[in-house]
Amino acid sequence: MPPIGELTILIPVDISDPEPPPLDVLDVLRPFEVVLLGYFPVPDQAEPALIKHEYEADAQTRLDAIAEGRPDVTDILVFTHDRGATIDRVADQYDCEAVLTAGDTDHIESILVPIRGDVNIERIVSVVAELVRGSRATATFFHSIDEDGDPSQGEYLLRGTVERVTEYGIDADRIDWQLAEEGDPYSDIVALGEQYDIIVLGETEPSLRERIIGDMLSRIIDDIEIPALIVRDIE
């Protein structure tokens, strides 16, 4: 069973904003390793070195303000043309299992975990187990099937996933599952997300950069207010 603290989470934040978010979620994630990536977007036609020379002091001050009082957080400042590529590179460099994006919260008591199948499921299970074990949260695994789907297969997937989580030593009463039949996965997840503190989504592409370009995950992230934790598929 992996020990608490083995989970490493990357949190990217646009540090070019004069008033970046306070990120209370950093305090919630104290049981885990957190890498705070302050990225400063550089226009395509501009030289990163020139932008860095002009804005580095202010950007570093903003990043320091977010990390203040959190000595366990590793903070990094990067000036970049490509946000997605930078996130990928830093996540690889620090062996981050997941990337937190969108929203902020000062508590995590309930976790929503939509799953679509066996893709990346072992990494999703391990991350959720660590989140639950490092907090007082409960987790609900959710699967939505369309009108042509087989409810019995969906239930089999959910029950099997919950069983995998309990193998990490998590009490069964802290894990639940919910199946939606003949629904629209995107709409179901967005609506259900309003009832939870954080949503855990599995990355389906080998690159977070590719995921950001667009697909259902990006639509979900855009339309929810709670933090989204993207579990990387790096096998």
Steps between C-alpha positions, in 0.01 A plus 500: 500500500655835399568734794323833538704776344614301198244685288650805325265764360587780259301824529549740206401865552517793257739728683463784247173592669565791743261331742556124476270272701586439867480121448361389834509150355875497574419470870255219432767307313764521774522119544631477144795627299393815313684673217372853438573607142475874445498539122520835322358481143727658240349620167620305197677801353681588824830371635457317834828642628383858444162437664673328790737793548208742515254304712700246701515700824124563510420144396725355769341724763155372403615140509668550837177649635307186404763268646551708816456299817510174303863382524404153382399633157756499218449814291632556148480808277505452121462741209358307208353513151319170555305446822413140423854397412629667816248314715601172340871568545476604865261215583750255351793665675338468844327165436155648561218247494231764455443861400252725680320751282196727527329616817616524859377360829587516869371151573467161336226291653349346189670383180331423168682253275345447155641197322448394141664160498827330587713772340745634760283343771782372722658844526159659565432250777838559666459879492147487641613258772775742602260795503253314719765358729664841544172672591155439644344492155269250343514414131227414250591321179263587218433346159250618240384277215309602190183335370701229326710418804472198727408593861636170629843577353492847655414358840774238465753774422396711799489214750839378385649848532367544853647163596839611369487810722427293811812293424695814592361470852217751453183425697219391270258746662709789366463386139179503298396460138223635280385389155302717256314321221412646161656831589748745353835456679601865467170639633479237773849574628460880496167482684624248755820697557302775674455265795872432554814684616739367235481289186762246395527439126720250320711626213443297184782641290869448580541878521318753714574747220293289259219475753490877544450556126151368532271204570237422759745541789578857401129578467438363848785701649368816334148449634559400861595726790668242719868406464576228247783255565623345174668163552780471247523203266877465481545130444 
